[in-house]
Amino acid sequence: MSRVLNLSMSETAAIDHCKSHDVGVSAIEKLPSGGIRLVCMSSDGAERVRKTLKAKLIKGDVVRARYRPTRPLW
């Protein structure tokens, strides 16, 4: 099972939800099209979030923001 979830909610709301359900967060990033990409510490925690936030899940593929620079830094 994947630890990654794409959710249509704010970062703070997602973090608060994870804290209240005792789910560890490995990474979180904003998506250019709106929403967030949440990576949980465990697949069990991700499954708990999937069940409780089923209505907030983004279905299908999402575009992520470019993270790495296009040219070397040196």
C-alpha positions as CSV (number, residue, x, y, z in Angstrom):
1,M,0.0,0.0,0.0
2,S,1.3,3.5,-0.9
3,R,2.1,6.0,1.8
4,V,1.3,8.9,-0.6
5,L,-2.0,10.8,-0.6
6,N,-3.1,13.8,-2.7
7,L,-5.7,15.8,-0.7
8,S,-7.7,18.9,-1.5
9,M,-7.1,20.7,1.7
10,S,-4.6,23.0,3.4
11,E,-1.3,21.9,4.9
12,T,-2.3,23.0,8.4
13,A,-5.7,21.2,8.3
14,A,-3.9,18.0,7.1
15,I,-1.2,18.2,9.8
16,D,-3.9,18.8,12.5
17,H,-5.9,15.8,11.2
18,C,-2.8,13.6,11.3
19,K,-1.9,14.7,14.8
20,S,-5.4,14.0,16.1
21,H,-5.4,10.5,14.5
22,D,-1.8,9.8,15.7
23,V,-0.4,9.5,12.1
24,G,3.2,10.5,11.4
25,V,4.0,12.8,8.5
26,S,7.1,12.2,6.5
27,A,6.7,15.0,3.9
28,I,4.1,17.5,2.7
29,E,4.1,19.8,-0.3
30,K,1.7,22.1,-2.0
31,L,0.5,21.2,-5.5
32,P,0.4,23.8,-8.2
33,S,-3.2,22.9,-9.1
34,G,-4.3,23.3,-5.5
35,G,-4.3,20.9,-2.6
36,I,-1.4,19.0,-1.1
37,R,0.7,15.8,-1.5
38,L,1.0,14.1,1.9
39,V,3.5,11.3,2.6
40,C,2.8,9.4,5.8
41,M,5.4,7.6,7.9
42,S,3.7,4.2,7.5
43,S,1.2,2.6,5.2
44,D,-1.1,1.9,8.1
45,G,-1.3,5.6,8.9
46,A,-1.9,6.4,5.2
47,E,-4.8,3.9,5.2
48,R,-6.3,5.5,8.3
49,V,-6.1,8.9,6.6
50,R,-7.6,7.5,3.4
51,K,-10.6,6.2,5.3
52,T,-11.3,9.3,7.4
53,L,-10.7,11.8,4.5
54,K,-12.2,9.9,1.7
55,A,-14.1,12.9,0.4
56,K,-10.9,15.0,0.3
57,L,-8.9,12.6,-1.9
58,I,-7.9,13.9,-5.3
59,K,-8.5,11.2,-7.9
60,G,-6.2,10.7,-10.9
61,D,-2.8,12.1,-11.6
62,V,-1.6,15.4,-10.3
63,V,1.2,17.7,-11.4
64,R,3.9,18.4,-8.9
65,A,6.0,21.6,-8.7
66,R,9.5,21.4,-10.0
67,Y,11.9,21.0,-7.1
68,R,15.3,20.7,-8.6
69,P,17.0,23.6,-10.4
70,T,17.2,23.3,-14.2
71,R,20.9,24.1,-14.2
72,P,23.7,23.3,-11.8
73,L,24.3,25.6,-8.8
74,W,28.0,25.8,-9.4
